């Protein structure tokens, strides 16, 4: 499954040396039979470990804006390594409530894999419902001429970037299953992180690190439960009006 998935999306992957989860949001089918444009928006994991060669490659992509979804502390400890002159960096950092408690419980060995999985599902509900101002800021940034081509990223490119990318793709008409499939790619493009102690059970760690389709599905169902539909979530939750959605689709769909 992983080999077939990655092969089908290989044309979208940006092969950096210092980042492993970067890809173009272009090339995805929309429900009206078109495809998203390439070279407009990329999603990625951390840019703090980009090599000199990666920085040159990023410059060649013509990236003008970076939307950094990491917290201020993360940005301070691990600043992005960018080409000179650098793209403009926009900070929209957020982290779901209860995130630190979850890591503490896993590192202490208190939580089982199933406990951790339930916590991650709850985290995804919080990711999509509690940080709509950040999502709106990113999407409105993309509408500005100087706001693209752009990279959306966090630390692993999975959770915060996963939500931001998924909501954007749904807003411009990519089908739900294709959106989830794009998310799942992150499950097979990850690297170790120095966040866990020796006492953390491997099975519980895996639940945090994986990009399981049901995590994103849980988030989308939470948005539908609270707002009635994804369209209503985009309108009343994120605050995108019809003209903004049309403008995003014109920019991102060929």
Number of C-alpha atoms within 10 A of each C-alpha: 6 11 8 9 14 18 12 10 16 12 12 19 18 20 14 19 12 17 23 21 24 24 25 22 23 20 17 23 17 20 14 9 9 14 17 24 19 17 19 21 24 24 24 25 27 24 27 16 18 20 17 14 13 21 20 14 17 20 17 10 15 14 23 19 21 26 26 27 25 22 15 15 10 13 18 10 9 15 14 17 16 22 19 9 8 16 22 16 16 16 17 20 19 18 17 17 13 13 14 10 11 19 20 16 16 24 19 15 16 15 21 17 17 12 15 22 21 12 19 23 20 19 22 24 21 19 22 24 20 15 19 18 13 18 25 19 15 23 22 16 17 22 15 9 9 14 24 22 19 26 28 25 28 26 22 25 27 26 26 26 24 27 20 24 25 22 22 23 25 18 21 20 22 23 16 17 11 17 23 19 15 21 23 23 20 25 15 15 18 18 11 8 9 5 10 16 14 9 11 20 18 14 15 22 21 13 20 19 18 19 22 20 17 14 23 24 17 18 21 22 17 21 22 15 12 13 17 12 15 20 16 16 23 23 17 13 21 21 15 20 11 11 9 16 20 14 15 19 18 13 17 22 22 13
